[in-house]
């Protein structure tokens, strides 16, 4: 698909690394990428600034039913270290900024930001390694083959880029009339963006691919 005659179709995914439903959509993004679609990530900063969340019993009670529904719909793994470790650790402040910083750093260094996003999600939801923890983020980058010093340097320098990225992602949501995370849009060959109804395909990546191909034709 990667030829000048047949440029790859592009999916724009508006996500947040701390959004459980974005974790639910991970198999859909993987299936599309494997089928030749280019996935462009736009991180919207769901839990940044005043929206950051300190973990407490109220937060745990709020997210657990959603997480259990995601697991039932998609088969995505939520581990014991997440449910009984991370979600009971009231010292944790959930902040989307560090993992978005890390995503931008990985992309700037030529890494696969989609693979990195999924690694962050698995570490958080399956293994109970908080996605807001900078040490965890650096270790995950190293596992993907990103040079440790280069990652640390890029991560430290792109604060302005982070906020510009979040503002642009929010503007894209408004442009599309999108509601919440994740939101997915297909870019047509003419450069137009079409908001897609991806949520009905949770747990059904093959049907999702059929739907995408229908949208292209």
MDTraj code that builds the backbone (N, CA, C; nanometers):
import mdtraj as md
import numpy as np

residues = "UNK UNK UNK UNK UNK UNK UNK UNK UNK UNK UNK UNK UNK UNK UNK UNK UNK UNK UNK UNK UNK UNK UNK UNK UNK UNK UNK UNK UNK UNK UNK UNK UNK UNK UNK UNK UNK UNK UNK UNK UNK UNK UNK UNK UNK UNK UNK UNK UNK UNK UNK UNK UNK UNK UNK UNK UNK UNK UNK UNK UNK UNK UNK UNK UNK UNK UNK UNK UNK UNK UNK UNK UNK UNK UNK UNK UNK UNK UNK UNK UNK UNK UNK UNK UNK UNK UNK UNK UNK UNK UNK UNK UNK UNK UNK UNK UNK UNK UNK UNK UNK UNK UNK UNK UNK UNK UNK UNK UNK UNK UNK UNK UNK UNK UNK UNK UNK UNK UNK UNK UNK UNK UNK UNK UNK UNK UNK UNK UNK UNK UNK UNK UNK UNK UNK UNK UNK UNK UNK UNK UNK UNK UNK UNK UNK UNK UNK UNK UNK UNK UNK UNK UNK UNK UNK UNK UNK UNK UNK UNK UNK UNK UNK UNK UNK UNK UNK UNK UNK UNK UNK UNK UNK UNK UNK UNK UNK UNK UNK UNK UNK UNK UNK UNK UNK UNK UNK UNK UNK UNK UNK UNK UNK UNK UNK UNK UNK UNK UNK UNK UNK UNK UNK UNK UNK UNK UNK UNK UNK UNK UNK UNK UNK UNK UNK UNK UNK".split()
xyz = np.array([
    [0.0814, -0.1203, 0.0000],
    [0.0000, 0.0000, 0.0000],
    [0.0850, 0.1255, 0.0000],
    [0.2107, 0.1156, 0.0431],
    [0.2948, 0.2327, 0.0560],
    [0.3634, 0.2685, -0.0754],
    [0.2880, 0.2975, -0.1759],
    [0.3431, 0.3428, -0.3024],
    [0.2845, 0.4786, -0.3339],
    [0.3500, 0.5513, -0.4243],
    [0.2982, 0.6831, -0.4584],
    [0.1660, 0.6708, -0.5322],
    [0.1464, 0.5596, -0.6053],
    [0.0188, 0.5402, -0.6737],
    [-0.0924, 0.5090, -0.5743],
    [-0.0570, 0.4378, -0.4686],
    [-0.1544, 0.3954, -0.3681],
    [-0.1088, 0.4414, -0.2301],
    [-0.1210, 0.5695, -0.1973],
    [-0.0757, 0.6123, -0.0652],
    [-0.1584, 0.5446, 0.0439],
    [-0.0979, 0.5195, 0.1585],
    [-0.1724, 0.4512, 0.2644],
    [-0.2881, 0.5368, 0.3137],
    [-0.3993, 0.4706, 0.3420],
    [-0.5113, 0.5414, 0.4042],
    [-0.4713, 0.5781, 0.5467],
    [-0.5218, 0.6918, 0.5930],
    [-0.4811, 0.7437, 0.7237],
    [-0.6008, 0.7453, 0.8183],
    [-0.5788, 0.6891, 0.9375],
    [-0.6756, 0.6984, 1.0454],
    [-0.6206, 0.7931, 1.1509],
    [-0.7007, 0.8911, 1.1887],
    [-0.6642, 0.9823, 1.2959],
    [-0.7334, 0.9349, 1.4231],
    [-0.6543, 0.9025, 1.5236],
    [-0.7067, 0.8495, 1.6498],
    [-0.6827, 0.9516, 1.7601],
    [-0.7915, 1.0075, 1.8132],
    [-0.7812, 1.1026, 1.9241],
    [-0.7944, 1.0218, 2.0530],
    [-0.6847, 1.0169, 2.1273],
    [-0.6764, 0.9227, 2.2396],
    [-0.6238, 0.9927, 2.3643],
    [-0.6238, 0.9177, 2.4724],
    [-0.5493, 0.9566, 2.5917],
    [-0.4911, 0.8294, 2.6525],
    [-0.3638, 0.8328, 2.6922],
    [-0.3020, 0.7112, 2.7466],
    [-0.3689, 0.6590, 2.8731],
    [-0.4422, 0.7453, 2.9452],
    [-0.5078, 0.7029, 3.0692],
    [-0.6573, 0.6781, 3.0505],
    [-0.7001, 0.6626, 2.9275],
    [-0.8404, 0.6371, 2.8965],
    [-0.8611, 0.4875, 2.8750],
    [-0.9455, 0.4273, 2.9589],
    [-0.9707, 0.2840, 2.9471],
    [-1.0311, 0.2448, 2.8138],
    [-1.1178, 0.3285, 2.7578],
    [-1.1798, 0.2953, 2.6301],
    [-1.0819, 0.3059, 2.5141],
    [-0.9743, 0.3843, 2.5322],
    [-0.8674, 0.3848, 2.4314],
    [-0.7906, 0.2521, 2.4354],
    [-0.7773, 0.1957, 2.5550],
    [-0.7199, 0.0611, 2.5682],
    [-0.8121, -0.0405, 2.5023],
    [-0.9434, -0.0214, 2.5157],
    [-1.0400, -0.1102, 2.4500],
    [-1.0234, -0.1076, 2.2984],
    [-0.9874, 0.0104, 2.2451],
    [-0.9754, 0.0266, 2.0999],
    [-0.8409, -0.0193, 2.0460],
    [-0.7462, -0.0539, 2.1322],
    [-0.6115, -0.0909, 2.0870],
    [-0.6123, -0.2019, 1.9812],
    [-0.6922, -0.3102, 1.9979],
    [-0.6927, -0.4132, 1.8927],
    [-0.7448, -0.3615, 1.7586],
    [-0.8341, -0.2622, 1.7606],
    [-0.8842, -0.2045, 1.6355],
    [-0.7737, -0.1261, 1.5656],
    [-0.6972, -0.0490, 1.6431],
    [-0.5870, 0.0269, 1.5847],
    [-0.4797, -0.0681, 1.5307],
    [-0.4507, -0.1742, 1.6061],
    [-0.3511, -0.2726, 1.5611],
    [-0.3943, -0.3401, 1.4310],
    [-0.5224, -0.3773, 1.4230],
    [-0.5731, -0.4435, 1.3028],
    [-0.5628, -0.3508, 1.1820],
    [-0.5982, -0.2248, 1.2016],
    [-0.5906, -0.1284, 1.0919],
    [-0.4461, -0.1070, 1.0479],
    [-0.3558, -0.0960, 1.1450],
    [-0.2142, -0.0776, 1.1115],
    [-0.1604, -0.1980, 1.0350],
    [-0.1975, -0.3185, 1.0794],
    [-0.1515, -0.4403, 1.0111],
    [-0.2068, -0.4493, 0.8692],
    [-0.3239, -0.3881, 0.8465],
    [-0.3857, -0.3903, 0.7136],
    [-0.3319, -0.2801, 0.6230],
    [-0.2398, -0.1994, 0.6742],
    [-0.1761, -0.0989, 0.5901],
    [-0.2187, 0.0438, 0.6146],
    [-0.3084, 0.0652, 0.7100],
    [-0.3486, 0.2013, 0.7426],
    [-0.2384, 0.2707, 0.8238],
    [-0.2184, 0.3972, 0.7989],
    [-0.1317, 0.4785, 0.8836],
    [-0.2156, 0.5335, 0.9986],
    [-0.1700, 0.5121, 1.1214],
    [-0.2430, 0.5594, 1.2392],
    [-0.1730, 0.6836, 1.2926],
    [-0.2423, 0.7947, 1.2910],
    [-0.1885, 0.9191, 1.3466],
    [-0.2552, 0.9443, 1.4817],
    [-0.1731, 0.9493, 1.5846],
    [-0.2232, 0.9662, 1.7208],
    [-0.2311, 1.1134, 1.7574],
    [-0.3422, 1.1497, 1.8187],
    [-0.3630, 1.2854, 1.8693],
    [-0.4059, 1.2705, 2.0151],
    [-0.3191, 1.3096, 2.1080],
    [-0.3476, 1.2899, 2.2501],
    [-0.4136, 1.4149, 2.3076],
    [-0.5321, 1.3971, 2.3663],
    [-0.6128, 1.5114, 2.4060],
    [-0.5967, 1.5590, 2.5486],
    [-0.5129, 1.4928, 2.6279],
    [-0.4893, 1.5415, 2.7638],
    [-0.6109, 1.5315, 2.8537],
    [-0.6691, 1.4129, 2.8612],
    [-0.7920, 1.3924, 2.9389],
    [-0.7736, 1.4267, 3.0863],
    [-0.6614, 1.3846, 3.1443],
    [-0.6338, 1.4098, 3.2864],
    [-0.5084, 1.4965, 3.2978],
    [-0.5222, 1.6238, 3.2642],
    [-0.4101, 1.7164, 3.2768],
    [-0.4547, 1.8390, 3.3556],
    [-0.3569, 1.9079, 3.4136],
    [-0.3866, 2.0298, 3.4884],
    [-0.4888, 2.0041, 3.5975],
    [-0.5966, 2.0832, 3.6007],
    [-0.6976, 2.0660, 3.7060],
    [-0.7780, 1.9372, 3.6911],
    [-0.7647, 1.8672, 3.5774],
    [-0.8395, 1.7421, 3.5566],
    [-0.7628, 1.6192, 3.6060],
    [-0.6411, 1.6381, 3.6586],
    [-0.5668, 1.5236, 3.7130],
    [-0.6451, 1.4599, 3.8278],
    [-0.6237, 1.3303, 3.8469],
    [-0.7029, 1.2574, 3.9474],
    [-0.6134, 1.1877, 4.0489],
    [-0.6354, 1.2174, 4.1745],
    [-0.5710, 1.1415, 4.2819],
    [-0.6501, 1.0128, 4.3000],
    [-0.5815, 0.9008, 4.3032],
    [-0.6532, 0.7746, 4.3218],
    [-0.7096, 0.7684, 4.4637],
    [-0.8378, 0.7362, 4.4710],
    [-0.9039, 0.7143, 4.5995],
    [-1.0153, 0.6125, 4.5760],
    [-1.0875, 0.5791, 4.6815],
    [-1.1926, 0.4768, 4.6689],
    [-1.3009, 0.5193, 4.5705],
    [-1.3304, 0.6483, 4.5665],
    [-1.4336, 0.6979, 4.4758],
    [-1.3919, 0.6773, 4.3298],
    [-1.2639, 0.7057, 4.3014],
    [-1.2146, 0.6855, 4.1648],
    [-1.2160, 0.5367, 4.1289],
    [-1.1722, 0.4537, 4.2228],
    [-1.1700, 0.3090, 4.1993],
    [-1.3109, 0.2577, 4.1699],
    [-1.4080, 0.3021, 4.2480],
    [-1.5464, 0.2585, 4.2277],
    [-1.6021, 0.3091, 4.0941],
    [-1.5531, 0.4236, 4.0498],
    [-1.5988, 0.4796, 3.9227],
    [-1.5436, 0.4014, 3.8037],
    [-1.4118, 0.3706, 3.8064],
    [-1.3501, 0.3111, 3.6862],
    [-1.3686, 0.1600, 3.6768],
    [-1.3822, 0.0908, 3.7887],
    [-1.3840, -0.0554, 3.7830],
    [-1.4973, -0.1131, 3.6984],
    [-1.6220, -0.0626, 3.7085],
    [-1.7269, -0.1172, 3.6212],
    [-1.6968, -0.0963, 3.4726],
    [-1.6374, 0.0194, 3.4382],
    [-1.5979, 0.0438, 3.2994],
    [-1.4906, -0.0559, 3.2561],
    [-1.3912, -0.0753, 3.3423],
    [-1.2820, -0.1675, 3.3097],
    [-1.3340, -0.3098, 3.2906],
    [-1.4253, -0.3507, 3.3774],
    [-1.4800, -0.4861, 3.3673],
    [-1.5629, -0.5019, 3.2395],
    [-1.6331, -0.3971, 3.2011],
    [-1.7094, -0.4012, 3.0755],
    [-1.6152, -0.4094, 2.9554],
    [-1.5067, -0.3324, 2.9596],
    [-1.4072, -0.3361, 2.8518],
    [-1.3493, -0.4766, 2.8389],
    [-1.3150, -0.5368, 2.9520],
    [-1.2584, -0.6718, 2.9493],
    [-1.3565, -0.7710, 2.8881],
    [-1.4853, -0.7587, 2.9249],
    [-1.5871, -0.8503, 2.8718],
    [-1.6087, -0.8298, 2.7225],
    [-1.6069, -0.7031, 2.6772],
    [-1.6317, -0.6722, 2.5362],
    [-1.5157, -0.7106, 2.4459],
    [-1.3943, -0.6879, 2.4941],
    [-1.2771, -0.6928, 2.4055],
    [-1.1762, -0.8005, 2.4391],
    [-1.1811, -0.8539, 2.5617],
    [-1.0777, -0.9487, 2.6036],
    [-0.9486, -0.8822, 2.6467],
    [-0.9461, -0.7489, 2.6491],
    [-0.8256, -0.6790, 2.6952],
    [-0.8010, -0.7119, 2.8425],
    [-0.6719, -0.7269, 2.8765],
    [-0.6353, -0.7760, 3.0094],
    [-0.6300, -0.6642, 3.1130],
    [-0.6949, -0.6878, 3.2264],
    [-0.6825, -0.6020, 3.3448],
    [-0.6327, -0.6922, 3.4572],
    [-0.5127, -0.6640, 3.5046],
    [-0.4485, -0.7570, 3.5960],
    [-0.4756, -0.7306, 3.7427],
    [-0.4410, -0.8287, 3.8240],
    [-0.4567, -0.8171, 3.9693],
    [-0.3728, -0.7025, 4.0240],
    [-0.2530, -0.6805, 3.9651],
    [-0.1675, -0.5713, 4.0119],
    [-0.2283, -0.4346, 3.9815],
    [-0.3182, -0.4292, 3.8849],
    [-0.3901, -0.3058, 3.8552],
    [-0.5071, -0.2898, 3.9535],
    [-0.5939, -0.3901, 3.9594],
    [-0.7134, -0.3792, 4.0428],
    [-0.6795, -0.3673, 4.1909],
    [-0.5873, -0.4499, 4.2383],
    [-0.5604, -0.4567, 4.3822],
    [-0.4316, -0.3846, 4.4224],
    [-0.3564, -0.3364, 4.3236],
    [-0.2347, -0.2617, 4.3518],
    [-0.2515, -0.1155, 4.3165],
    [-0.2442, -0.0856, 4.1866],
    [-0.2488, 0.0531, 4.1412],
    [-0.3748, 0.1255, 4.1878],
    [-0.4909, 0.0618, 4.1727],
    [-0.6163, 0.1293, 4.2068],
    [-0.6405, 0.1403, 4.3574],
    [-0.5497, 0.0838, 4.4371],
    [-0.5601, 0.0993, 4.5829],
    [-0.4462, 0.1870, 4.6378],
    [-0.3631, 0.2373, 4.5483],
    [-0.2495, 0.3185, 4.5910],
    [-0.2887, 0.4664, 4.5884],
    [-0.3284, 0.5180, 4.7037],
    [-0.3800, 0.6552, 4.7099],
    [-0.2690, 0.7607, 4.7025],
    [-0.1425, 0.7169, 4.6883],
    [-0.0336, 0.8134, 4.6673],
    [-0.0220, 0.8523, 4.5197],
    [-0.0911, 0.7801, 4.4314],
    [-0.0759, 0.8018, 4.2868],
    [-0.1653, 0.9161, 4.2401],
    [-0.1046, 1.0076, 4.1661],
    [-0.1773, 1.1134, 4.0963],
    [-0.1769, 1.0784, 3.9481],
    [-0.2942, 1.0513, 3.8937],
    [-0.3053, 1.0168, 3.7522],
    [-0.2991, 1.1455, 3.6692],
    [-0.1972, 1.1538, 3.5842],
    [-0.1698, 1.2732, 3.5048],
    [-0.1364, 1.2276, 3.3635],
    [-0.2145, 1.2744, 3.2658],
    [-0.1922, 1.2338, 3.1273],
    [-0.0690, 1.2971, 3.0649],
    [-0.0194, 1.4064, 3.1242],
    [0.0916, 1.4785, 3.0611],
    [0.2175, 1.3924, 3.0440],
    [0.2653, 1.3204, 3.1474],
    [0.3886, 1.2432, 3.1288],
    [0.3809, 1.1397, 3.0157],
    [0.2748, 1.0566, 3.0061],
    [0.2737, 0.9610, 2.8949],
    [0.2576, 1.0272, 2.7583],
    [0.1908, 1.1433, 2.7518],
    [0.1826, 1.2135, 2.6230],
    [0.3201, 1.2689, 2.5861],
    [0.3891, 1.3276, 2.6831],
    [0.5277, 1.3700, 2.6627],
    [0.6097, 1.2555, 2.6051],
    [0.5959, 1.1390, 2.6680],
    [0.6739, 1.0227, 2.6272],
    [0.6379, 0.9782, 2.4852],
    [0.5092, 0.9779, 2.4526],
    [0.4669, 0.9434, 2.3164],
    [0.5298, 1.0357, 2.2138],
    [0.5288, 1.1662, 2.2433],
    [0.5862, 1.2635, 2.1510],
    [0.7372, 1.2445, 2.1387],
    [0.8023, 1.2100, 2.2495],
    [0.9463, 1.1859, 2.2467],
    [0.9796, 1.0643, 2.1609],
    [0.9038, 0.9562, 2.1778],
    [0.9258, 0.8345, 2.0982],
    [0.9075, 0.8642, 1.9494],
    [0.8004, 0.9371, 1.9162],
    [0.7754, 0.9701, 1.7757],
    [0.8866, 1.0582, 1.7192],
    [0.9332, 1.1563, 1.7983],
    [1.0383, 1.2469, 1.7527],
    [1.1690, 1.1722, 1.7267],
    [1.1902, 1.0624, 1.7983],
    [1.3124, 0.9827, 1.7823],
    [1.2974, 0.8723, 1.6783],
    [1.1856, 0.8754, 1.6048],
    [1.1658, 0.7778, 1.4975],
    [1.1080, 0.6458, 1.5437],
    [1.0605, 0.6399, 1.6676],
    [1.0018, 0.5164, 1.7189],
    [0.8569, 0.5001, 1.6763],
    [0.8023, 0.3847, 1.7057],
    [0.6633, 0.3513, 1.6720],
    [0.5745, 0.3968, 1.7876],
    [0.5080, 0.5122, 1.7703],
    [0.4312, 0.5659, 1.8823],
    [0.3087, 0.4810, 1.9145],
    [0.2518, 0.4120, 1.8137],
    [0.1370, 0.3242, 1.8420],
    [0.1808, 0.2057, 1.9270],
    [0.2917, 0.1434, 1.8920],
    [0.3439, 0.0310, 1.9712],
    [0.3773, 0.0782, 2.1126],
    [0.4301, 0.1991, 2.1233],
    [0.4643, 0.2516, 2.2557],
    [0.3384, 0.2786, 2.3377],
    [0.2360, 0.3361, 2.2745],
    [0.1099, 0.3576, 2.3448],
    [0.0569, 0.2267, 2.4007],
    [0.0580, 0.1222, 2.3189],
    [0.0060, -0.0072, 2.3649],
    [0.0917, -0.0642, 2.4782],
    [0.2225, -0.0423, 2.4725],
    [0.3101, -0.0891, 2.5806],
    [0.2774, -0.0167, 2.7111],
    [0.2514, 0.1126, 2.7018],
    [0.2145, 0.1912, 2.8201],
    [0.0809, 0.1423, 2.8766],
    [-0.0147, 0.1165, 2.7873],
    [-0.1465, 0.0696, 2.8308],
    [-0.1367, -0.0668, 2.8992],
    [-0.0622, -0.1589, 2.8401],
    [-0.0468, -0.2916, 2.8996],
    [0.0215, -0.2837, 3.0356],
    [0.1254, -0.2010, 3.0444],
    [0.1962, -0.1873, 3.1713],
    [0.1020, -0.1343, 3.2788],
    [0.0168, -0.0399, 3.2418],
    [-0.0742, 0.0231, 3.3371],
    [-0.1867, -0.0718, 3.3771],
    [-0.2623, -0.1183, 3.2771],
    [-0.3864, -0.1931, 3.3057],
    [-0.3619, -0.3408, 3.3372],
    [-0.2612, -0.3989, 3.2787],
    [-0.2349, -0.5416, 3.3037],
    [-0.1394, -0.5610, 3.4203],
    [-0.0299, -0.4783, 3.4205],
    [0.0786, -0.5025, 3.5156],
    [0.0751, -0.4101, 3.6366],
    [-0.0124, -0.3082, 3.6358],
    [-0.0212, -0.2176, 3.7491],
    [0.0947, -0.1205, 3.7614],
    [0.1645, -0.0929, 3.6487],
    [0.2745, 0.0042, 3.6468],
    [0.2202, 0.1370, 3.5970],
    [0.2091, 0.2340, 3.6854],
    [0.1379, 0.3577, 3.6553],
    [0.1928, 0.4291, 3.5321],
    [0.1019, 0.4652, 3.4398],
    [0.1392, 0.5317, 3.3160],
    [0.1816, 0.6760, 3.3371],
    [0.1635, 0.7301, 3.4570],
    [0.2073, 0.8668, 3.4857],
    [0.3473, 0.8706, 3.5455],
    [0.4077, 0.7543, 3.5688],
    [0.5381, 0.7460, 3.6335],
    [0.6496, 0.7555, 3.5290],
    [0.7358, 0.8571, 3.5422],
    [0.8384, 0.8814, 3.4407],
    [0.9379, 0.7657, 3.4298],
    [0.9702, 0.7011, 3.5413],
    [1.0630, 0.5870, 3.5351],
    [1.0039, 0.4727, 3.4543],
    [0.8747, 0.4437, 3.4770],
    [0.8085, 0.3395, 3.3979],
    [0.8111, 0.3744, 3.2496],
    [0.7855, 0.5003, 3.2176],
    [0.7797, 0.5437, 3.0778],
    [0.9159, 0.5279, 3.0107],
    [1.0208, 0.5606, 3.0825],
    [1.1547, 0.5470, 3.0240],
    [1.1904, 0.4002, 3.0019],
    [1.1585, 0.3151, 3.0984],
    [1.1873, 0.1720, 3.0833],
    [1.1137, 0.1131, 2.9627],
    [0.9896, 0.1547, 2.9422],
    [0.9114, 0.1041, 2.8288],
    [0.9714, 0.1509, 2.6960],
    [1.0226, 0.2737, 2.6932],
    [1.0877, 0.3237, 2.5714],
    [1.2132, 0.2425, 2.5414],
    [1.2895, 0.2131, 2.6448],
    [1.4112, 0.1327, 2.6266],
    [1.3770, -0.0057, 2.5722],
    [1.2685, -0.0652, 2.6207],
    [1.2279, -0.1988, 2.5731],
    [1.1922, -0.1973, 2.4254],
    [1.1502, -0.0806, 2.3743],
    [1.1200, -0.0685, 2.2312],
    [1.2426, -0.0298, 2.1502],
    [1.3596, -0.0275, 2.2160],
    [1.4828, 0.0011, 2.1438],
    [1.5189, 0.1481, 2.1341],
    [1.4506, 0.2336, 2.2112],
    [1.4817, 0.3765, 2.2111],
    [1.5994, 0.4011, 2.3053],
    [1.6993, 0.4740, 2.2577],
    [1.8159, 0.5047, 2.3398],
    [1.7747, 0.5826, 2.4648],
    [1.8255, 0.5378, 2.5786],
    [1.7860, 0.5937, 2.7085],
    [1.8180, 0.7431, 2.7171],
    [1.9398, 0.7810, 2.6820],
    [1.9809, 0.9217, 2.6931],
    [1.9039, 1.0089, 2.5941],
    [1.8844, 0.9579, 2.4737],
    [1.8106, 1.0344, 2.3726],
    [1.6661, 1.0566, 2.4173],
    [1.6059, 0.9516, 2.4732],
    [1.4682, 0.9638, 2.5217],
    [1.4602, 1.0665, 2.6348],
    [1.5517, 1.0564, 2.7309],
    [1.5502, 1.1482, 2.8452],
    [1.5664, 1.2924, 2.7979],
    [1.6551, 1.3139, 2.7007],
    [1.6770, 1.4484, 2.6489],
    [1.5553, 1.5026, 2.5767],
    [1.4941, 1.4189, 2.4934],
    [1.3758, 1.4611, 2.4174],
    [1.2586, 1.4858, 2.5115],
    [1.2436, 1.3990, 2.6091],
    [1.1334, 1.4106, 2.7058],
    [1.1452, 1.5410, 2.7846],
    [1.2676, 1.5770, 2.8212],
    [1.2884, 1.6944, 2.9061],
    [1.2658, 1.8261, 2.8321],
    [1.2755, 1.8221, 2.6996],
    [1.2793, 1.9468, 2.6241],
    [1.1484, 1.9852, 2.5566],
    [1.0471, 1.8998, 2.5608],
    [0.9327, 1.9270, 2.4728],
    [0.8052, 1.9693, 2.5452],
    [0.8182, 2.0435, 2.6553],
    [0.6989, 2.0863, 2.7288],
    [0.6072, 2.1726, 2.6414],
    [0.6666, 2.2659, 2.5678],
    [0.5855, 2.3525, 2.4823],
    [0.5170, 2.2696, 2.3732],
    [0.5903, 2.1733, 2.3178],
    [0.5333, 2.0843, 2.2162],
    [0.4150, 2.0067, 2.2722],
    [0.4268, 1.9625, 2.3976],
    [0.3187, 1.8884, 2.4636],
    [0.1894, 1.9691, 2.4633],
    [0.1965, 2.0925, 2.5093],
    [0.0739, 2.1707, 2.5218],
    [0.0200, 2.2133, 2.3859],
    [0.1090, 2.2389, 2.2910],
    [0.0639, 2.2677, 2.1542],
    [-0.0092, 2.1464, 2.0966],
    [0.0447, 2.0278, 2.1247],
    [-0.0160, 1.9035, 2.0753],
    [-0.1553, 1.8835, 2.1351],
    [-0.1682, 1.9039, 2.2656],
    [-0.2984, 1.8862, 2.3315],
    [-0.4000, 1.9863, 2.2765],
    [-0.3606, 2.1107, 2.2611],
    [-0.4503, 2.2132, 2.2072],
    [-0.4951, 2.1752, 2.0657],
    [-0.4007, 2.1291, 1.9835],
    [-0.4343, 2.0895, 1.8463],
    [-0.5275, 1.9683, 1.8448],
    [-0.5056, 1.8750, 1.9362],
    [-0.5917, 1.7557, 1.9437],
    [-0.7329, 1.7934, 1.9847],
    [-0.7446, 1.8841, 2.0803],
    [-0.8765, 1.9318, 2.1234],
    [-0.9465, 2.0075, 2.0103],
    [-0.8696, 2.0847, 1.9337],
    [-0.9272, 2.1573, 1.8200],
    [-0.9782, 2.0589, 1.7146],
    [-0.9042, 1.9496, 1.6936],
    [-0.9479, 1.8480, 1.5982],
    [-1.0781, 1.7835, 1.6452],
    [-1.0894, 1.7558, 1.7749],
    [-1.2142, 1.7011, 1.8294],
    [-1.3309, 1.7947, 1.7993],
    [-1.3097, 1.9238, 1.8233],
    [-1.4154, 2.0219, 1.7979],
    [-1.4517, 2.0281, 1.6502],
    [-1.3490, 2.0242, 1.5653],
    [-1.3711, 2.0276, 1.4201],
    [-1.4574, 1.9101, 1.3748],
    [-1.4314, 1.7936, 1.4332],
    [-1.5038, 1.6715, 1.3950],
    [-1.6398, 1.6598, 1.4634],
    [-1.6614, 1.7402, 1.5671],
    [-1.7810, 1.7230, 1.6484],
    [-1.7737, 1.5952, 1.7295],
    [-1.6524, 1.5548, 1.7629],
    [-1.6310, 1.4281, 1.8341],
    [-1.6624, 1.4454, 1.9824],
    [-1.7090, 1.3362, 2.0425],
    [-1.7432, 1.3353, 2.1848],
    [-1.6564, 1.2333, 2.2559],
    [-1.5587, 1.2803, 2.3296],
    [-1.4834, 1.1903, 2.4165],
    [-1.3730, 1.1124, 2.3487],
    [-1.3068, 1.0308, 2.4307],
    [-1.1931, 0.9493, 2.3882],
    [-1.2318, 0.8020, 2.3909],
    [-1.1876, 0.7230, 2.2920],
    [-1.1206, 0.7683, 2.1712],
    [-1.2220, 0.8164, 2.0681],
    [-1.1767, 0.8989, 1.9763],
    [-1.2530, 0.9337, 1.8569],
    [-1.1648, 0.9005, 1.7366],
    [-1.2255, 0.8511, 1.6313],
    [-1.1485, 0.8035, 1.5160],
    [-1.2055, 0.8642, 1.3883],
    [-1.1174, 0.9166, 1.3056],
    [-1.1596, 0.9759, 1.1787],
    [-1.0746, 0.9200, 1.0659],
    [-1.1373, 0.8968, 0.9537],
    [-1.0689, 0.8508, 0.8333],
    [-1.0391, 0.9707, 0.7452],
    [-0.9145, 0.9809, 0.7010],
    [-0.8761, 1.0878, 0.6082],
    [-0.8926, 1.0359, 0.4658],
    [-0.9754, 1.1040, 0.3867],
    [-0.9985, 1.0622, 0.2488],
    [-0.8813, 1.1048, 0.1615],
    [-0.8795, 1.0520, 0.0398],
    [-0.7710, 1.0858, -0.0531],
    [-0.7708, 1.2351, -0.0855],
    [-0.8872, 1.3005, -0.0704],
    [-0.8948, 1.4451, -0.0948],
    [-0.8518, 1.5255, 0.0282],
    [-0.8206, 1.4563, 0.1380],
    [-0.7779, 1.5256, 0.2591],
    [-0.8895, 1.5599, 0.3537],
    [-1.0123, 1.5172, 0.3235],
    [-1.1244, 1.5415, 0.4135],
    [-1.1229, 1.4384, 0.5271],
    [-1.1789, 1.4772, 0.6406],
    [-1.1859, 1.3876, 0.7559],
    [-1.3293, 1.3446, 0.7805],
    [-1.3469, 1.2137, 0.7995],
    [-1.4798, 1.1585, 0.8242],
    [-1.4779, 1.0868, 0.9588],
    [-1.5604, 1.1357, 1.0524],
    [-1.5698, 1.0729, 1.1838],
    [-1.6339, 0.9352, 1.1701],
    [-1.5717, 0.8345, 1.2309],
    [-1.6191, 0.6961, 1.2191],
    [-1.6859, 0.6496, 1.3478],
    [-1.7818, 0.5592, 1.3319],
    [-1.8471, 0.4965, 1.4467],
    [-1.7718, 0.3677, 1.4799],
    [-1.6639, 0.3828, 1.5552],
    [-1.5776, 0.2674, 1.5836],
    [-1.6287, 0.1827, 1.6996],
    [-1.7094, 0.2431, 1.7896],
    [-1.7378, 0.1770, 1.9174],
    [-1.8162, 0.0471, 1.9003],
    [-1.8930, 0.0347, 1.7922],
    [-1.9699, -0.0893, 1.7749],
    [-1.8819, -0.2072, 1.7327],
    [-1.7538, -0.1810, 1.7073],
    [-1.6633, -0.2877, 1.6640],
    [-1.5686, -0.3334, 1.7744],
    [-1.5890, -0.2854, 1.8983],
    [-1.5053, -0.3344, 2.0078],
    [-1.5156, -0.4865, 2.0151],
    [-1.4006, -0.5506, 2.0137],
    [-1.3977, -0.6960, 2.0192],
    [-1.4173, -0.7640, 1.8860],
    [-1.4322, -0.6855, 1.7769],
    [-1.4566, -0.7432, 1.6437],
    [-1.3665, -0.6774, 1.5391],
    [-1.2352, -0.6979, 1.5493],
    [-1.1422, -0.6295, 1.4586],
    [-1.1605, -0.6654, 1.3112],
    [-1.2018, -0.7891, 1.2803],
    [-1.2192, -0.8248, 1.1391],
    [-1.3372, -0.7494, 1.0777],
    [-1.4456, -0.7353, 1.1536],
    [-1.5608, -0.6574, 1.1056],
    [-1.5244, -0.5094, 1.0929],
    [-1.4397, -0.4632, 1.1825],
    [-1.3904, -0.3253, 1.1774],
    [-1.3155, -0.3007, 1.0456],
    [-1.2315, -0.3957, 1.0067],
    [-1.1564, -0.3806, 0.8815],
    [-1.2503, -0.3790, 0.7616],
    [-1.3530, -0.4617, 0.7637],
    [-1.4524, -0.4591, 0.6550],
    [-1.5186, -0.3227, 0.6471],
    [-1.5533, -0.2684, 0.7625],
    [-1.6162, -0.1356, 0.7691],
    [-1.5221, -0.0285, 0.7136],
    [-1.3937, -0.0352, 0.7522],
    [-1.2975, 0.0642, 0.7024],
    [-1.2860, 0.0577, 0.5508],
    [-1.2805, -0.0636, 0.4980],
    [-1.2688, -0.0778, 0.3530],
    [-1.3929, -0.0275, 0.2809],
    [-1.5082, -0.0460, 0.3441],
    [-1.6325, 0.0093, 0.2866],
    [-1.6263, 0.1625, 0.2831],
    [-1.5702, 0.2222, 0.3880],
    [-1.5602, 0.3679, 0.3922],
    [-1.4664, 0.4201, 0.2852],
    [-1.3654, 0.3423, 0.2533],
    [-1.2710, 0.3833, 0.1485],
    [-1.3314, 0.3733, 0.0094],
    [-1.4213, 0.2772, -0.0073],
    [-1.4834, 0.2563, -0.1405],
    [-1.6127, 0.3337, -0.1521],
])
top = md.Topology()
chain = top.add_chain()
for i, resn in enumerate(residues, 1):
    res = top.add_residue(resn, chain, resSeq=i)
    for name in ("N", "CA", "C"):
        top.add_atom(name, md.element.get_by_symbol(name[0]), res)
traj = md.Trajectory(xyz[None], top)
